[in-house]
Amino acid sequence: MRIVIAEDAAIIREGLVQLLADRDLDVVAAVGDPDALLAAVDAHRPDAVVADVRMPPTHRDEGVRAAIELRRRHPGLGVLLFSQYIETRYADALLADGSAGVGYLLKDRVLDVDDFVDALRRVVAGGTALDPEVVGRLLAARGTLGALSGREREALEHMATGLTNAAIARRMEISQRAVEKHVAAIFDKLGLPRGTEEHRRVLAVLRYLDPGRGPGRGPGRFPEGA
């Protein structure tokens, strides 16, 4: 797996490089600003980018804007936002084109490097890896998906964090068969097309993140003033 890291804090940047290298991941570039990130990805064509949300010069949204531009230039590029801030509009903008392969983890909540690497692998594979606090904020911001029951919404929330059915069953303290029934009901109620289980899970998560997206809806815009 080839990775580009974008982090303006030198100590964190170098720490990430070393941690990933220790797990046999190939960090092809580690940069400190969005322009260097764009150039590095164009030059190296990595499998994924790990980027801070707030970067120079204003430390507001340069990192995520660069990530959105990179997804436009390089469809299928995995993007893992790694930040200490929860900004739901950033997740909205990054997922506005209906594509998958996106993660959003919080720096102060990643306590296990292997969990971080697992999340990165899921993103590269086209899945999602969202911190539960990020998911909770998205749920609060958007409200619930009206057709789903409370337990179905809970299962979908866990799906958005990247959990498997077995892990969801443990988290919800129900059987795996019960989770499978909830997942099947989610697919049916959201009107998701037939396909592979993984593909439909990703579509369900995308619908969860943007419940206003209907069939045929085009790409969204980055929020004004973001």
Buried (B, 14 or more C-beta within 10 A) or exposed (E): BBBBBBBBEEEBBEEBBEBBEEEEBEBBBBBBBBEBBBBBBEEEEBBBBBBBBBBEEEEEBBBBBBBBBBBEEBEEBBBBBBBEEBBBBBBBBBBBBBBBBBBBBBBEEEEEEEEBBEBBBBBBEBBBBBBBBBBBBBBEEBEBBEBBEEBBBBBBBBBBBBBEBEBBBBBBEBEBEBBBBBBEBBBEBBEBEEEEEEBBBBBBBBBBBBBEBEEEEEEBEBBEEB
